[in-house]
Amino acid sequence: MSTIRDVAKRAQVSVATVSRVINNSGYVQSETRERVLKAMQDLNYKPNAIAQSLNHKKTRNIALVVPDITNPFFPELARAVEDVARIYGYTVILCNSDEDLKKEQGYMDIIQQKYIDGLILVSHTLKLNHLIDEVPVVLLDRLVDQNIPTVTAKNYEGAILATRHLLDIGCRKIGHICGPKYIPTAQRRLQGYLHVVEQMEWFSDSLIVEGNFQLELAKEATLHLLAEHADIDGIFAGNDLMAVGALKAIHQTGRKVPQDIALIGFDGIFLSKAMEPELSTVAQPIYDMGAIATRLLLKKIEDQPIDSAYHELDVTLLQRASTRR
């Protein structure tokens, strides 16, 4: 294994010069810098990450805190975060919070102790006073404070798209399976549904049931919805995981999708295309959301200017078999 002395010898410079190149500190002539970098490449020399972190007080580690890693939406986000972070030489530490405030506060303590350089946070429970002042933070898919850089999607507009799509294919009574109403993304999707149907003569509050963004709870909620409203012929689920639960419930009652009940979800996760029938959905640009959030965080870590702190990305209606009559 090559050492810094081997690099210095090959580049015909001092060890101190190699150190300045590695740590990007002090003046080094461009020709000398190129010679050192080439020597490092030729010898496959890897600087000691621990020594570098002690020197710069940076670990090149960032943390990603998500509420539920079993929801396929979050692994897709995490993949984007990891891909971009790796390009810039950073490692991602994944934390699953279970939407538990004490658990999230515990992660904050660990992040502070372990010298994490920055944090990408998906949380509705942590507030501004819970965050660590000296650790750069970017919010993803949630809005905690308008002063913190945030990346999200057009949840309200997407819900309007989904609900109008059900009307356009001929649905005459549409129910909604919503996520937890205290989560802003679920609120916005519920508001979009209400914007379309609230003034219709068939609408009632009992057409809204809560599935908590979870498959099994959504299945039970759908069974309750169908028992109370046997004439429902369309369902908008607030995420794809709940749409899968709704699909199971509809089949359990002997009905067919889309012939008896048209069904559409939200998110665009891979699971929506793996179902039979394939689920229509309002797709978020999941990978782009994770990538943009990571680039924003790395800019904050490196003290680079940020052009825009708030990014609300467009969504896309994907019609598949579950709404194709």
C-alpha positions as CSV (number, residue, x, y, z in Angstrom):
1,M,0.0,0.0,0.0
2,S,1.4,3.4,-1.1
3,T,2.2,6.1,1.5
4,I,2.4,9.8,1.3
5,R,6.2,9.5,1.2
6,D,5.9,7.3,-1.9
7,V,3.7,10.0,-3.6
8,A,6.2,12.7,-2.6
9,K,9.1,10.7,-4.0
10,R,7.3,10.0,-7.3
11,A,6.2,13.6,-7.8
12,Q,9.7,14.9,-6.7
13,V,8.3,17.2,-4.0
14,S,8.3,17.3,-0.2
15,V,5.8,15.5,2.0
16,A,4.6,18.9,3.1
17,T,3.7,19.8,-0.5
18,V,1.7,16.6,-0.9
19,S,-0.1,17.3,2.3
20,R,-1.0,20.8,1.1
21,V,-2.5,19.4,-2.1
22,I,-4.5,16.7,-0.3
23,N,-5.9,19.2,2.2
24,N,-6.2,22.0,-0.3
25,S,-4.4,24.3,2.1
26,G,-1.5,26.7,1.3
27,Y,-0.2,27.8,-2.0
28,V,1.0,25.1,-4.5
29,Q,1.9,25.9,-8.1
30,S,-0.6,24.5,-10.6
31,E,2.1,22.4,-12.4
32,T,3.3,21.0,-9.1
33,R,-0.3,20.2,-8.0
34,E,-1.0,18.3,-11.3
35,R,2.2,16.3,-10.8
36,V,1.2,15.4,-7.2
37,L,-2.3,14.4,-8.3
38,K,-0.9,12.3,-11.1
39,A,1.4,10.5,-8.7
40,M,-1.5,9.8,-6.4
41,Q,-3.4,8.3,-9.3
42,D,-0.5,6.3,-10.6
43,L,0.1,4.8,-7.1
44,N,-3.6,4.5,-6.3
45,Y,-2.9,6.4,-3.1
46,K,-6.0,7.0,-0.9
47,P,-5.6,9.8,1.8
48,N,-6.4,8.8,5.3
49,A,-10.0,9.9,5.8
50,I,-9.8,10.0,9.6
51,A,-6.7,12.1,9.5
52,Q,-8.4,14.5,7.0
53,S,-11.5,14.8,9.1
54,L,-9.4,15.7,12.2
55,N,-7.5,18.3,10.2
56,H,-10.6,19.9,8.7
57,K,-13.0,19.0,11.4
58,K,-15.1,17.4,8.7
59,T,-15.9,13.7,8.3
60,R,-17.4,13.8,4.8
61,N,-20.4,12.0,6.3
62,I,-24.0,13.2,5.9
63,A,-27.1,11.7,7.6
64,L,-30.4,11.0,6.0
65,V,-33.3,10.7,8.5
66,V,-36.5,9.1,7.1
67,P,-39.7,8.1,9.0
68,D,-40.3,4.6,7.6
69,I,-37.7,2.7,5.5
70,T,-40.2,-0.1,4.8
71,N,-42.2,2.4,2.6
72,P,-40.7,2.0,-0.9
73,F,-40.8,5.7,-1.4
74,F,-37.9,6.3,1.0
75,P,-35.4,3.7,-0.3
76,E,-35.8,5.4,-3.8
77,L,-35.0,8.7,-2.2
78,A,-32.1,7.3,-0.3
79,R,-30.6,5.9,-3.5
80,A,-30.5,9.3,-5.1
81,V,-29.0,10.9,-2.0
82,E,-26.3,8.2,-1.9
83,D,-25.5,8.4,-5.6
84,V,-25.0,12.2,-5.5
85,A,-23.1,12.2,-2.2
86,R,-20.7,9.6,-3.5
87,I,-19.9,11.7,-6.6
88,Y,-18.6,14.4,-4.2
89,G,-16.8,12.0,-1.9
90,Y,-19.4,11.9,0.9
91,T,-20.8,8.8,2.7
92,V,-24.5,8.6,3.7
93,I,-25.6,7.3,7.1
94,L,-29.3,6.2,7.0
95,C,-31.4,6.7,10.1
96,N,-35.0,5.3,10.4
97,S,-37.0,7.4,12.9
98,D,-40.4,5.6,12.9
99,E,-41.9,9.2,13.3
100,D,-40.9,9.0,16.9
101,L,-39.8,12.4,18.3
102,K,-37.6,10.9,21.1
103,K,-35.9,8.7,18.5
104,E,-35.3,11.6,16.2
105,Q,-33.9,13.7,19.1
106,G,-31.6,10.8,19.9
107,Y,-30.3,10.9,16.3
108,M,-29.7,14.6,16.7
109,D,-27.5,13.9,19.7
110,I,-25.6,11.2,17.8
111,I,-25.2,13.4,14.8
112,Q,-23.6,16.2,17.0
113,Q,-21.3,13.7,18.7
114,K,-20.1,12.0,15.6
115,Y,-19.3,15.2,13.7
116,I,-21.7,14.6,10.9
117,D,-21.2,17.4,8.3
118,G,-24.8,17.8,7.3
119,L,-28.3,16.4,7.6
120,I,-31.2,15.6,5.1
121,L,-34.3,15.4,7.1
122,V,-37.7,13.9,6.3
123,S,-39.7,14.7,9.5
124,H,-42.9,16.3,10.6
125,T,-42.2,15.9,14.3
126,L,-38.9,17.8,14.7
127,K,-39.2,21.5,15.0
128,L,-36.7,24.3,14.4
129,N,-35.6,24.3,18.1
130,H,-34.7,20.6,17.9
131,L,-32.1,21.1,15.1
132,I,-28.4,21.6,15.7
133,D,-27.4,25.2,14.8
134,E,-23.9,24.3,13.6
135,V,-25.0,21.3,11.4
136,P,-26.4,22.3,7.9
137,V,-29.9,20.9,7.3
138,V,-32.0,20.4,4.2
139,L,-35.7,19.3,4.5
140,L,-37.0,16.7,2.1
141,D,-40.7,16.0,1.4
142,R,-41.7,17.9,4.6
143,L,-41.9,21.6,5.5
144,V,-40.6,22.3,9.1
145,D,-39.5,26.0,8.6
146,Q,-39.5,28.3,5.6
147,N,-36.0,29.5,6.5
148,I,-34.6,26.0,5.9
149,P,-33.8,24.8,2.3
150,T,-36.6,22.4,1.3
151,V,-37.3,20.1,-1.6
152,T,-40.9,18.8,-2.1
153,A,-43.4,18.1,-4.9
154,K,-46.6,19.7,-5.9
155,N,-48.9,17.6,-3.7
156,Y,-52.0,19.8,-3.9
157,E,-51.8,20.0,-7.7
158,G,-51.2,16.3,-8.0
159,A,-54.2,15.4,-5.9
160,I,-56.3,17.6,-8.2
161,L,-54.9,15.8,-11.2
162,A,-55.8,12.4,-9.6
163,T,-59.3,13.3,-8.6
164,R,-60.2,15.0,-11.9
165,H,-58.8,12.0,-13.8
166,L,-61.3,9.7,-12.0
167,L,-64.1,12.1,-13.0
168,D,-62.9,12.2,-16.5
169,I,-63.1,8.4,-16.9
170,G,-66.7,8.5,-15.7
171,C,-66.6,8.0,-11.9
172,R,-69.6,9.4,-10.1
173,K,-68.7,9.0,-6.5
174,I,-65.1,9.1,-5.3
175,G,-63.6,8.3,-2.0
176,H,-60.3,9.3,-0.6
177,I,-57.9,7.3,1.6
178,C,-55.7,10.0,3.2
179,G,-52.4,9.9,5.1
180,P,-52.1,11.3,8.6
181,K,-53.7,14.7,8.6
182,Y,-51.0,16.2,10.8
183,I,-48.4,15.6,8.0
184,P,-48.3,18.5,5.5
185,T,-48.0,16.3,2.4
186,A,-51.1,14.4,3.4
187,Q,-52.9,17.6,4.2
188,R,-52.1,19.1,0.8
189,R,-53.3,15.9,-1.0
190,L,-56.5,15.9,1.0
191,Q,-57.0,19.6,0.1
192,G,-56.6,18.9,-3.6
193,Y,-59.2,16.1,-3.4
194,L,-61.6,18.4,-1.6
195,H,-61.0,21.2,-4.1
196,V,-62.5,19.0,-6.8
197,V,-65.4,17.3,-5.0
198,E,-66.4,19.3,-2.0
199,Q,-69.2,21.1,-3.8
200,M,-70.6,18.0,-5.5
201,E,-74.0,16.9,-4.3
202,W,-72.9,13.3,-3.6
203,F,-69.9,14.4,-1.4
204,S,-69.8,13.8,2.4
205,D,-67.0,13.7,5.0
206,S,-67.5,10.0,5.4
207,L,-66.0,9.5,2.0
208,I,-62.6,10.4,3.6
209,V,-60.9,7.6,5.6
210,E,-57.4,7.6,7.1
211,G,-54.9,4.9,6.0
212,N,-51.8,6.4,7.7
213,F,-49.7,5.9,4.6
214,Q,-49.6,2.1,5.4
215,L,-50.8,-0.8,3.4
216,E,-52.7,-2.8,6.0
217,L,-54.4,0.2,7.6
218,A,-55.5,1.3,4.2
219,K,-56.9,-2.1,3.4
220,E,-59.0,-1.9,6.6
221,A,-60.0,1.7,5.9
222,T,-61.1,0.7,2.4
223,L,-63.3,-2.1,3.7
224,H,-65.0,0.4,6.0
225,L,-65.4,2.8,3.2
226,L,-67.0,0.3,0.9
227,A,-69.3,-1.0,3.7
228,E,-70.6,2.5,4.2
229,H,-70.7,3.6,0.6
230,A,-71.5,0.6,-1.6
231,D,-72.0,2.8,-4.6
232,I,-68.4,4.2,-4.7
233,D,-66.9,3.7,-8.2
234,G,-63.6,5.6,-7.7
235,I,-60.9,5.8,-5.0
236,F,-58.0,8.2,-4.8
237,A,-55.4,6.9,-2.3
238,G,-53.0,9.4,-0.8
239,N,-49.9,7.3,-1.6
240,D,-49.2,4.1,-3.7
241,L,-48.7,1.9,-0.6
242,M,-52.3,2.7,0.5
243,A,-53.5,2.1,-3.1
244,V,-52.1,-1.4,-2.9
245,G,-54.0,-1.9,0.4
246,A,-57.2,-0.5,-1.3
247,L,-56.7,-2.9,-4.2
248,K,-56.6,-5.9,-1.9
249,A,-59.7,-4.7,-0.1
250,I,-61.6,-4.2,-3.3
251,H,-60.7,-7.7,-4.5
252,Q,-61.7,-9.1,-1.1
253,T,-65.2,-7.8,-1.5
254,G,-65.6,-9.4,-4.9
255,R,-65.3,-6.2,-6.9
256,K,-63.0,-5.7,-9.8
257,V,-60.6,-2.9,-10.7
258,P,-61.2,-0.9,-12.8
259,Q,-64.5,-2.3,-14.0
260,D,-66.4,-1.7,-10.7
261,I,-64.0,0.7,-8.9
262,A,-61.3,2.8,-10.6
263,L,-58.2,3.3,-8.3
264,I,-55.4,5.8,-8.4
265,G,-52.5,6.4,-6.0
266,F,-49.7,9.0,-5.5
267,D,-45.9,8.7,-5.5
268,G,-45.0,6.6,-8.5
269,I,-43.0,4.0,-6.6
270,F,-41.9,0.8,-8.5
271,L,-44.5,-1.3,-6.5
272,S,-47.4,0.5,-8.3
273,K,-46.3,-1.0,-11.6
274,A,-45.7,-4.5,-10.1
275,M,-49.4,-4.9,-9.1
276,E,-52.1,-6.6,-11.1
277,P,-53.7,-4.6,-12.5
278,E,-50.9,-2.0,-12.7
279,L,-51.9,1.0,-10.6
280,S,-52.4,4.5,-12.0
281,T,-50.6,7.0,-10.0
282,V,-49.4,10.6,-9.7
283,A,-45.7,10.2,-9.9
284,Q,-43.3,12.4,-8.0
285,P,-39.8,12.9,-9.4
286,I,-38.4,10.9,-6.5
287,Y,-34.9,10.6,-7.7
288,D,-34.7,14.2,-8.6
289,M,-36.0,15.2,-5.2
290,G,-33.2,13.3,-3.4
291,A,-30.5,14.5,-5.8
292,I,-31.5,18.2,-5.5
293,A,-31.7,17.9,-1.7
294,T,-28.2,16.4,-1.6
295,R,-26.7,19.1,-3.8
296,L,-28.3,21.8,-1.7
297,L,-26.8,20.3,1.5
298,L,-23.4,19.9,0.0
299,K,-23.5,23.6,-1.0
300,K,-24.4,24.5,2.5
301,I,-21.6,22.4,3.9
302,E,-19.0,24.0,1.5
303,D,-20.4,27.5,2.2
304,Q,-21.4,28.0,-1.4
305,P,-24.2,30.3,-2.5
306,I,-27.7,28.7,-3.0
307,D,-29.8,30.2,-5.8
308,S,-33.1,29.0,-4.5
309,A,-33.9,27.5,-1.1
310,Y,-37.3,26.2,-1.9
311,H,-37.9,23.6,-4.6
312,E,-41.4,22.4,-5.4
313,L,-41.2,19.9,-8.3
314,D,-43.8,19.0,-10.9
315,V,-45.7,15.8,-10.7
316,T,-47.0,13.6,-13.6
317,L,-50.2,11.6,-14.0
318,L,-49.5,8.1,-15.1
319,Q,-52.6,6.3,-16.3
320,R,-52.4,2.5,-16.1
321,A,-54.8,-0.4,-16.0
322,S,-56.4,0.5,-12.7
323,T,-58.2,3.5,-14.3
324,R,-58.3,2.3,-17.9
325,R,-62.0,1.5,-18.7
